[in-house]
Every structure is written in structure tokens, then in C-alpha cells.
Amino acid sequence: MIKKLKQIIKKPIRASIQRVWNKNHPDWLLILTYHRVSDHFDPQIHLPGGWNQTQDFENQIKLLTNKYKVLPLHDALQHLHHGTLSGHCIAITIDDGDSSVKTHIAPILEKYNCPATIFITSAYLDCQYLHFPFIYRYLINHPEPEKRHLITEQHREILLQLRKTNNPAEYNKQRPFLEDLSNQLTGLQHLFLTKAELKSLNPAIFSIGLHGHEHQRHSMMDAHWQSESIRKNIEALSELENYRAIFALPFGSSRDWNVDTIKACLEHDVAFLTCTGGINYTRSIEYRRVFADGCEIDDLISAETSGII
């Protein structure tokens, strides 16, 4: 009740501040990040904060294309780079290459002629290998008891440690305990896009960007590993017609990158994106994205442009 009351109070305050902010900032770019879209939530493969119901997603895209200037991300970044961005602009991004890109997202984006950039982790193409949060979620919610029982209390504690630790040695010591369970995952071919499916996506709508060769916390990896991850990612994806030299940091928070990440991006001449929230309105070494999964899009944009969350 109190939370709802606070939201009711905040809404007109946000709107008032947003009007003033927009008047003083006529040109800006908000980069929205999505992950998965489906008709029904499946706890085995979906996270509440990384999933969108199909109709809700379509409503968001309809609103965005009607109310804002939705640009391909690479065009928007070029405008920021050259100081030519004009108007209130949105760029749509989709992380991880979930198969719902083809089955649910593409039809909606094509219906509204809405461009988007998909960020791909190349080691996981064709489901050859998966990152530790997905392994944990997939097994702990598995319908077969023998699969669920593979996850112990120790695995749960390790998962929490992997997201919280600031110690690279601890991170790299612990992550194999979860990653080695990857060979217990079967029948995943339908869950993520294959390289052939990436090639088949409409290049007038979709661009392909970099999400690291492996989905790891880059701040926990040394400089050589970070550079090699981006190099391998480029090597795997640059042959695609709609490839763009843009790197979206896995996990995305300020705790997940360091100065070596920036150096690796500069070395390979790729733009650098985090997911720490905020508006982009000028050229920068770091472009910020905002998680949009499951959000009320008007409230999200109002919060980002007013500064009141």
C-alpha cells in the first residue's frame, strides 16, 4: 500500500521535472535493453526481470514507435559521435540471442518497422556452451527430480558469490563448479538462435553486436582474457551482413568492467555499452543502456529523464 502510494505521489512530480528536462535537453538517446519474449513465463528459462509477455512487448514497441524517434543503434551512436543527434530518440537492444527473437520479437518489430540490435555471446551459439546463471536456473527448475538434485546448497551459495565478489581469484576458482554442470543440459537447441538463424534475420530490422565470446564479468578477468574475448567475438560475428562494431558488457553493471575493458574496446575499435541506466546526449567512452524487461515504458522513460526512480 505504501509503495503504491509513493508511486502515485512520484508520478506527477516526475512528469513536471520531465517537461522541464526535455525543454532543456531537446536531443537525447535512451537505449533500452530486452532479453526474452513469450506468451507465458517459464521459470526454467526466464527470469522475472529478464522476460516480457508478448502482448506487453508489442504494446511497448507500438508506443515507442508512435511517440519517439526509434533509430538503429549504430546510427544513433554515429549521431552522438558527430553531434548531430536530433530529437527524443530510442534504440532497442536485445541481449543473449534467445530463440524468441525469431518466434516472437521479429514479427512484432517488423510489424512496426522498428530496428533493433541483438548482442550475441559467440561461445554459446548453437547452444554449445552456456553461462553459469542460465545453467543454475535451468537445472533448479527442471521437471525431472534427478536434474534438480544436481543443484546443491553449495551451488546456490556459489551463484551468489559469483555476482557479489570483487575478487578475481575467487571468481575464477568458483565458477567452474557451476559451469561444469553444463554437460547435464540437454535439448537446448530450440532455446537460442543458431548462427544460421542469425543470418536469416531481416537486415533491414536487425543488426548484430558483440556481447563477449563468453558471458563473464569482465572485471574479474585479466587484460589478455578481455581482449581475446572481444577478438573471438568479432571473429565469429563479423562475417554477418548486419554486424556492427558495438560491444555490450555482459551483466552490464559498473562492477562488471574496469579500465582493461575500456582498453580492449579501444584496441578492437568497438563502441562500449553498459547497462547502468541513464540518458545519452553526447559523445562518450561509455554509452548507457536501461533494462526495460517487464517495465511500464512511460514510467521508465519518465524516471530516466526526471531522475526520480
C-alpha positions in Angstrom: 0.0 0.0 0.0 2.8 2.4 1.0 4.8 1.5 -2.1 1.7 2.2 -4.3 1.1 5.5 -2.6 4.7 6.6 -3.2 4.3 5.8 -6.9 1.1 7.8 -7.1 2.9 10.8 -5.5 6.0 10.4 -7.7 4.2 10.3 -11.0 3.1 14.0 -11.3 6.5 15.1 -9.8 8.3 13.0 -12.5 6.1 14.4 -15.2 6.7 18.0 -14.1 10.5 17.5 -13.9 10.5 15.6 -17.2 8.8 18.5 -19.0 11.5 20.9 -17.8 14.3 18.5 -18.5 13.0 17.9 -22.1 12.8 21.6 -22.7 16.5 22.0 -21.7 17.6 18.8 -23.4 15.8 18.6 -26.8 18.2 15.9 -28.2 18.8 12.7 -26.3 19.1 8.9 -26.8 17.7 6.3 -24.5 19.0 2.7 -25.2 16.5 0.1 -24.0 17.6 -3.5 -23.2 15.4 -6.6 -23.6 16.1 -10.3 -23.2 13.1 -12.7 -23.8 9.6 -12.5 -25.0 6.9 -15.3 -24.8 3.2 -15.8 -24.2 3.8 -17.5 -20.8 6.5 -17.3 -18.1 8.7 -20.4 -17.8 10.8 -20.3 -14.6 13.3 -22.8 -16.1 14.4 -20.4 -18.8 13.0 -17.0 -17.8 13.9 -14.5 -15.0 11.2 -12.1 -13.8 13.5 -9.2 -14.6 14.5 -10.5 -18.0 11.2 -11.5 -19.6 8.3 -9.8 -21.3 4.8 -11.1 -22.1 4.2 -11.0 -25.8 1.3 -8.5 -25.8 3.1 -6.2 -23.3 6.1 -6.2 -25.5 4.0 -5.3 -28.6 2.3 -2.5 -26.6 5.7 -1.1 -25.7 7.0 -1.2 -29.3 3.8 0.4 -30.6 4.1 3.2 -28.0 7.8 3.8 -28.7 7.4 4.0 -32.5 4.4 6.3 -32.2 5.9 8.7 -29.6 9.6 8.7 -30.2 12.2 8.5 -32.9 13.4 4.9 -32.9 16.8 4.6 -34.5 19.2 1.8 -35.3 21.7 1.8 -32.5 24.7 2.2 -34.8 23.1 5.2 -36.5 22.2 6.8 -33.1 25.8 6.3 -31.8 27.2 7.9 -35.0 24.9 10.9 -34.5 26.1 11.2 -30.9 29.7 10.9 -32.1 29.3 13.8 -34.6 27.0 15.9 -32.5 24.1 15.5 -35.0 21.5 13.7 -32.8 18.1 15.3 -33.2 15.0 14.8 -31.0 14.0 12.4 -28.4 15.5 9.1 -29.7 15.2 5.5 -28.7 17.4 2.5 -29.6 16.2 -1.1 -29.0 18.7 -3.7 -28.0 18.2 -7.4 -27.2 20.7 -9.4 -25.3 21.8 -13.1 -25.5 20.1 -14.3 -28.7 17.1 -16.1 -27.2 15.1 -18.1 -29.8 12.1 -15.8 -29.1 13.9 -13.2 -31.2 12.8 -15.3 -34.2 9.5 -16.6 -33.0 8.0 -13.6 -31.0 10.2 -10.5 -31.3 10.9 -10.3 -35.0 7.3 -10.4 -36.1 6.5 -7.5 -33.8 9.5 -5.4 -34.8 8.7 -6.0 -38.5 5.1 -5.1 -38.0 6.1 -1.7 -36.6 9.2 -1.3 -38.8 11.2 -0.9 -35.6 15.0 -1.5 -35.8 16.9 -3.4 -33.1 20.4 -4.7 -32.3 20.9 -8.2 -30.9 24.0 -8.7 -28.8 25.4 -12.2 -29.1 27.8 -14.2 -26.9 29.6 -16.3 -29.6 30.8 -19.2 -27.5 27.1 -20.0 -26.8 25.9 -20.0 -30.4 24.1 -23.3 -31.3 23.9 -24.0 -27.5 27.4 -25.4 -27.4 28.0 -23.9 -24.0 26.1 -21.8 -21.5 26.8 -19.2 -18.8 26.5 -20.0 -15.2 23.3 -18.2 -14.3 21.4 -20.0 -17.0 22.8 -23.4 -16.0 21.7 -22.8 -12.4 18.2 -21.6 -13.4 17.7 -24.4 -15.9 18.6 -27.2 -13.6 17.0 -25.9 -10.3 13.6 -25.6 -12.2 14.0 -28.8 -14.2 10.9 -31.0 -14.3 13.0 -34.1 -13.7 13.9 -34.6 -10.0 17.3 -36.1 -10.8 18.3 -33.0 -12.7 17.0 -30.7 -9.9 19.0 -32.6 -7.3 22.2 -31.8 -9.2 21.9 -28.3 -7.7 23.0 -28.2 -4.1 23.1 -25.5 -1.4 26.7 -25.1 -2.2 25.8 -24.2 -5.9 23.3 -21.6 -4.7 26.0 -20.0 -2.5 28.5 -20.1 -5.3 26.0 -18.3 -7.6 25.5 -15.5 -5.1 29.3 -15.2 -4.6 29.9 -15.0 -8.3 27.7 -12.0 -8.7 28.9 -10.3 -5.5 32.6 -10.9 -5.2 35.2 -8.3 -6.2 38.0 -10.9 -6.0 39.0 -12.2 -9.5 40.8 -15.2 -8.0 37.7 -16.2 -6.0 35.5 -15.7 -9.1 37.6 -17.9 -11.3 38.1 -20.5 -8.7 34.3 -20.9 -8.0 32.7 -20.5 -11.5 33.8 -24.0 -12.8 31.6 -25.6 -10.1 28.6 -24.3 -11.9 29.9 -24.3 -15.5 30.9 -27.9 -15.3 27.2 -28.8 -14.9 26.7 -27.6 -18.5 27.1 -31.1 -19.8 24.0 -32.1 -17.9 21.9 -29.7 -20.0 20.2 -31.4 -23.0 17.6 -30.5 -25.5 18.6 -26.8 -25.6 18.8 -26.4 -29.3 15.4 -24.7 -29.5 16.2 -22.2 -26.8 18.8 -20.0 -28.5 19.4 -18.7 -32.0 21.8 -20.7 -34.2 24.2 -18.9 -36.5 22.1 -19.9 -39.5 19.1 -18.2 -37.8 21.1 -15.1 -37.2 22.0 -14.9 -40.9 18.3 -15.3 -41.8 17.1 -12.3 -39.8 15.9 -9.3 -41.8 18.9 -7.0 -42.1 16.6 -4.0 -42.6 15.4 -4.6 -39.0 18.2 -6.4 -37.1 21.8 -5.6 -36.5 24.2 -7.9 -34.7 26.5 -6.7 -32.0 29.1 -8.1 -29.6 28.3 -9.5 -26.1 31.7 -11.1 -25.4 32.9 -14.5 -26.5 31.8 -15.8 -23.0 29.2 -14.2 -20.8 31.5 -13.4 -17.9 32.1 -10.5 -15.5 34.9 -8.8 -17.4 36.1 -7.0 -14.2 37.0 -10.4 -12.9 39.2 -11.3 -15.9 42.7 -10.1 -16.7 43.5 -7.8 -19.6 44.6 -10.5 -22.0 41.4 -12.5 -21.4 39.2 -9.5 -22.0 41.0 -8.6 -25.3 40.8 -12.2 -26.5 37.1 -12.4 -25.6 36.3 -9.4 -27.8 38.6 -10.6 -30.6 37.0 -14.0 -30.7 33.5 -12.4 -30.6 34.4 -10.2 -33.6 35.9 -13.2 -35.4 32.7 -15.2 -35.0 30.2 -12.4 -36.0 32.0 -10.0 -38.3 31.2 -12.1 -41.4 27.5 -11.4 -40.9 26.0 -8.8 -43.3 24.4 -6.8 -40.4 27.4 -7.0 -38.0 28.1 -3.8 -36.1 31.2 -3.0 -34.0 29.4 -2.4 -30.7 30.2 -4.3 -27.5 27.5 -4.6 -24.8 29.0 -5.6 -21.5 27.7 -8.9 -20.1 25.7 -8.3 -16.8 26.2 -4.6 -17.5 26.8 -3.0 -14.1 29.6 -0.7 -13.0 31.0 -3.6 -11.0 31.4 -5.7 -14.1 34.1 -3.7 -16.0 37.3 -2.0 -15.4 40.0 0.1 -17.2 41.2 -3.1 -19.1 37.7 -3.4 -20.6 37.9 0.1 -22.0 41.4 -0.6 -23.3 40.2 -3.8 -25.0 37.3 -1.9 -26.7 39.7 0.8 -27.9 42.2 -1.8 -29.1 39.5 -3.5 -31.2 37.8 -0.2 -32.2 34.3 -1.1 -30.8 31.8 1.2 -29.0 31.3 0.3 -25.4 27.8 -0.1 -23.7 27.0 -0.7 -20.1 23.5 -1.2 -18.6 23.7 1.2 -15.6 20.7 3.4 -16.6 20.7 7.0 -17.8 20.3 9.1 -20.9 22.9 9.6 -23.6 23.2 13.1 -25.1 26.8 13.5 -26.2 29.8 11.5 -27.4 31.2 9.3 -24.7 33.7 6.4 -23.9 30.7 4.6 -22.3 27.1 4.6 -23.6 24.5 3.6 -21.1 21.5 1.3 -21.5 18.5 0.8 -19.4 16.8 -2.6 -18.5 13.3 -2.5 -20.0 12.1 -6.0 -19.4 8.7 -6.1 -17.8 8.5 -2.3 -17.3 5.8 0.2 -17.8 7.6 2.0 -20.6 6.2 5.5 -20.0 7.1 5.3 -16.3 10.6 4.0 -17.2 11.3 6.9 -19.6 9.8 9.4 -17.2 12.1 8.1 -14.4 15.2 8.2 -16.5 14.6 11.7 -17.8 13.4 13.1 -14.5 16.0 11.4 -12.3 13.2 10.2 -9.9 13.2 6.3 -9.7 
